[in-house]
Amino acid sequence: MTALFTRRRLLIGAAAAGGLAGIADLAHAASIDRTNTSGQLRIGYLPITDAAPLLIAHAAGLYQPGVVSSAKPVLFRSWASLAEAFVTRQVDAVHMLMPTAIQLRFLLRSPVRVLSWNHTNGSALTVAPGITDLGQLAGTQVAIPFWWSIHNIILQQLLRAHDLVPVVRRSASRSARTVELIVMSPSDMVPALANRSISGYVVADPFNAMAQVRKIGRIHTFLGDVWRDHACCVVLAHADLIEHRPEAAASLVNSIVGAQQRINSDRVAAATALSAGTYLPQPQPAIKTALTYRPQDYRFLHPDWQPQRLGYQPFPFPSFTRRLVEAMHDTVVDGDRAFLDRIDPASVHTELVDDTFVRRALTAHGGPAAFGISADLTRIEQVQPR
């Protein structure tokens, strides 16, 4: 597949998924120095709390000088535009939706590698205040941030568990118990819910917290209550970084792991840094709420999972990658899904993920126990939609 074809496909996807905001982002991305004559890694991100490790690493000066650019990470407004900028090398490392990383690698055949997880949980289904039961979503529209996102995958599992049918490109029917899914930029979701053009959205924080703070919506389900400690965003880099500059890849991952540890040690301080440094444009109370949800304020199916807690741990469990690919087969999307038939869930992790650097970084930062994960770096996936 040629670079031109890859770029064209992403441009089409960005225009379709991001609308005018996506086109504006692409124009902004095009102004960035693609030649990268400095050789320093450039960071790209979406303004969500998922990106916090990349941002706190910059705010706290954890990036090694000369390895990662001292310039502020580049903000994008949609997943499509972030993916476009990354694949066309306008930025060198990003936090990316794990299902999209699979799509980039196995559909677009882009030589990308996951270096670590960026976070776990951190997303929710937020609905209009009057909706108290998922059955009330029948006949309505619900917004998702991207087709190949963990948000879409878990939402569809949740809908089906409640006898609702997700549909794409056709109007929802209350009698048929269908729910129409539409892609929307996260920043557009809050106003859309406020004016009731959608009945709900599933997205990363702080957009769920914003609806709560502004009293225009309520969190119905934290996605961590459906799939325990699922990975949403991962740290993605180009394969040639590992091949030609392994010391830079190691330094990048070490800085991110250090930032995750810093966030875990003081979430209020992290929220202040994200707001005061204008890394995230949302109100500081929403950012703080997203990082410090009080469990007593919500009802959970699995309270022992701590589903409200946005987790920052870096190790990419192979069991998750396999279960994710299996779940992608059952997910409705508006786009090419034939590539899934060509990949083996058992081998995807090895082809996509390089955990060499994150293992080293874990050791340097206190080991797995410092991040609340098992010493043998294995786990069993727990997925219960009801």
N, C-alpha and C positions, 0 to 999 in steps of 0.2 A: 504494500500500500504506500503510495507516494505521500510525501509531506504535504503537497498541495491538496490531495484528496482528504487527508486527515484534517487539515485546516478548514476545508470547505464544509466538511461534515459538522465540525464543531461550531462554525459560524452559523450554519442552519439551525443547529440545536440551540445556540445562544439566542438567536432571534426568536425562535419558537417558545423557548422556556422563559426568557427574560423580558420579552417585549421591548419597549423603548428603553427601559433601564438597562437591559442587556446590551443593546446597541450602544448606549452611552458608555458603558463599561468597556466595550471593545475599542471604542475610539480612544478612551483613556489609556488602555493597555497598549495600543499601538504607538503611543507617544513615549513609551519606556524604551531605554537603550537596549535593543535586543542583542547587540554584539557583546555586551558585558565585558568590556575591555579590562576592567579591574580584576576579573577573576573571582571576586567576592560573591558569595551566595546571596541572592535576593529572595526575600520572603514574601509570599502572597497569602491573603486571608480574607475571610468573610467576617463582618462585624457581629460575631456571636461569641458567647462565652466558651464554646468549643475551642476557639482559637487561643484561649488564654495562655497556654504554655509558650506558644510562639511569641506572644506579645510581652508576657512577663519576662521572658528571657532577654528581650530587647530592653525593656524598662529597667531591669535590674543589672544590666551590663554583663549578662552571663555569656553572651556570644563572644567567641575568641576573636580579637581584633585581627583583621586581615583575612579571616576565613568567611565570616558572615558580614555583609555590608552593615555599616553603622547607621545607614539611613533607616528611617522608620519603615516598617513593613508596609507593603502596598495593599490598600483596601479595595476590594471588589464587592459589587452589590448582588451578584447572582452566582450560583454554582456553575452555570454554563460559561460565564465570562472568566471565572477563575480557572476552570479546566482549560479553556482556550488559551489563556495567558501562560499556563504552565506547559502545555504541550508545545506551544510555539516558542518556548524558552524566553519569555518576557520576565518570568520569575523562575527560580530554580528549586525552591522547596515550598510546599504548601500543606495545609491541613485539608484533606479531601475526604469526601464521603467514601466509605469502604466499598459499597457496591459500585460506585462510579470508578474507583480504582480498578476494579475487576473489569468493568466495561472498557476502560482505556487500554488495559493490557490485552484483553482477549477479543474485543470487537475491533477496536481501532489499531490494535497491534503496536501500540506505543510502548517503547522500552522503559517502563516505569517500575519502581520497586517501593514497596512499603518498608520503611525503616523502623517504625514503632507505632504503637497506638498513641493517639493524642489525648484521648479521654474515653470514659465510659458513661453511659446514661446521658442526662442533660437535655432530654427532649420530652415533650408532652403533647397530648391532644387537648387543645383548648377550644371551648365551645361557647356559644352565646349563653347569657345568664339563665334564660328560661329552659335550657335543655338539661334535663336531669337524668335521662335514660338514653342509651345509645340508639334505641329504636326510633327516637325522634329525629335522627339524622336521615331516615328514609325519605326520599324525595327531595333532598337538598344537595348542595355543593359543599365539598370540603377541600381545602387547599393543602397542597404538599409542596415542599421546596424543590424537588427534582424527582424524575421518574425512578432513577436508580439511586435511591436513598434508603437508609434504614427506616426512615420515617414512613415512607410509602409501604415498605415491606411489613412492618409491624402493624401499621394502621389496618392493612388488609387482613392480617391475621385476626385482629381484634374485631373488625366488622363481621367477618365470616363466623366467628365464634358466637356472634349475636344475631345470626341468621340474616345478615345484611349482605348485599351483593355490590362490590365495587365495580363501577363502569367508567369507561373512557370514551369521550367524544359522542355521548348520547345523553339526553336529558334524564335526570333521575326520576323515578316513579315511586310514589309512596305505596301504592298498592302492590307493586312488584318488589318492594323493599330494596330498591337500588339507591346507591349513593354515587353521585358523579364526582370524580376526582379531577382537580385542575392544578396545574403547576403555577406557582406564584412566587415572586421574590419575597423572602422573609420580611423585608421592610414594608411591603405592601399589604401584608396579612392583617396587621392590627387595624388600619383604617377600613379594610374590607369587612372585618368582623364588626367594627363599630357601626358601619352603615348598613349592616345585615345583608350585604350582597353574597356572603357565604355564611354557613351555619357553624363553621369551625375550621380550625387548621391544626396541622401537626407539624412541629418545627422545633428547632433548637432554641434554647434560651439566649438572651433574656426576653424574647418575644412573648413567651407564655407569662412570665412575670409581669411584663408590661401591661398585658390585658387585665391582669389581676390588680395591679397598682392603679390603673386608670378606671377600673370597675366597668369595663365594657365586655368582659368575658370571664370565664372561670376554667380552671384546670380540671378536666374530667379524669384523665388517666395519665400518669407518668409512664413513659414507655418502658422504664426499668421495672415496672410492675407486670410487664408482659414477657420481657426477655431480660433475665437478670444480668446486670453489668455488661450489657451489649456494647460493642464498639460502634461508635457513630463515625467519627473522623479519625483518620490516620495520617501520619507524617509521610508524605510522598515526595520522592526525588527521582531523578533520571538515573538509569542504570549505569551510564558512563561516569557518574560521580563516584560510584563504588569502585568501578574498574580503574579509573585513572587518578582519583584523589581520595583514596580510602581514609586518609587522615582527616580530611575535611568533613567527610560523612560522619566519622567518629566524633569529631568535635561538635558538629551540629546536634547529633543525638544526645551527647552528654549534656549540652546546654539545655536542651528541652527537658530532659529528665530532671536536671537540677531545678528548672522552673516549676515542674510539676510538684516536686517536693516542697518548694517554697510556697506554692499556692495552698497545698494541704496543711502547711503549718500555720497559716494565717489567712483565712479566706476573706476576712473583712479588709485587711490591708491590700490583698490582691484586687478586690473590687474597687477600692479607692484608686489604685494605680491604673487600672484599666479605664476608669472614668477621668481622672485628673490628667492622664496622659493623652486624652482624646483618642485612645485606640478604639474604644467603642463609643458610638454616638448616642446610645440610649441613656435615659436618666439614671443617675447613680443609684437611687433606691431600687430600681428594677434589676440592675446588675448585682447589687448586694443581695437582694432577695433570691436571685437565681443561684447564687453561690452558697446560700445559707438557709434554704427552705427548712421550716420547722415541721417535723413529721406529725406533730399533734394537730396541725391545721388541716390535715387531709385524711381521707380514708383510703386504705390500701388493701389489695387482695393478699399481698405477701409483705407484711410490714417488716419481717426479718431480712428482706432483701434490701432495705433502705432505698426504695426506688426513686425517691425524690433527690437523692444525693448525686450530684455531678462529680464523678470520680476522675481522678487524674493518676493513672498508672500506665506505664509504657509498654508492658510486654504483650505482643500479639499472639494470642493463643491459637494454635492450629485448629482446635476443635470448633472455634467460632467461625473461621474461614470456611470450613467444610459445611457447617450447618447453614451459614449464610447463602452459599451457592445453592444448596438444596431449596432454601426458602425463595430464592430468586426465581426458580422454575415455576413457583406457584403464584407469582406476582404479576398483576396486570399492568402493562405500561403502554404508552403511546410511542412506539419505536421498535427498532430491531431487537429481537430477542432470540433469533436463530443461533447466535453464537453460543448460547448456553448449552445447546445440544452437542457442541464440539468440545466441551471441557469436562474433565472428570473432577467432581468435588474433592476427591481424595488427593489430587495432585496440585490443585490450584495454589494452595498455601506455599508449597515449595517453589513454584514458579514465580509467584508474586512477591513474597515476603523474604527479606534478608534480616534476620534477627541478630546477626553477628555483633553489631554495634550496641544494640540495646542491652544485650547480655552483659557486655563490658560496663556499660553505664550503670546498670542495676548494681553490679558489684561495687562500683565506685561510690554509690550513694546509699550504702547500707544493706543491699541485698533485697530479695523479694519481700521479706517481712516488713521492710520499711514502707512498702506500698500496699500491704495487706493482701498479698497474693501467695500462693503455695510455693514452698521451697523447690519442688520438683518442676515448677512451671507447667503444670497441666491442670485441666479442669474439665468438668462435665457441664455442657450447656443446659440451662434450665429455661424452658420456654412454655408458658402457660397463659394463653390468651384470655381465659375466663377468670 
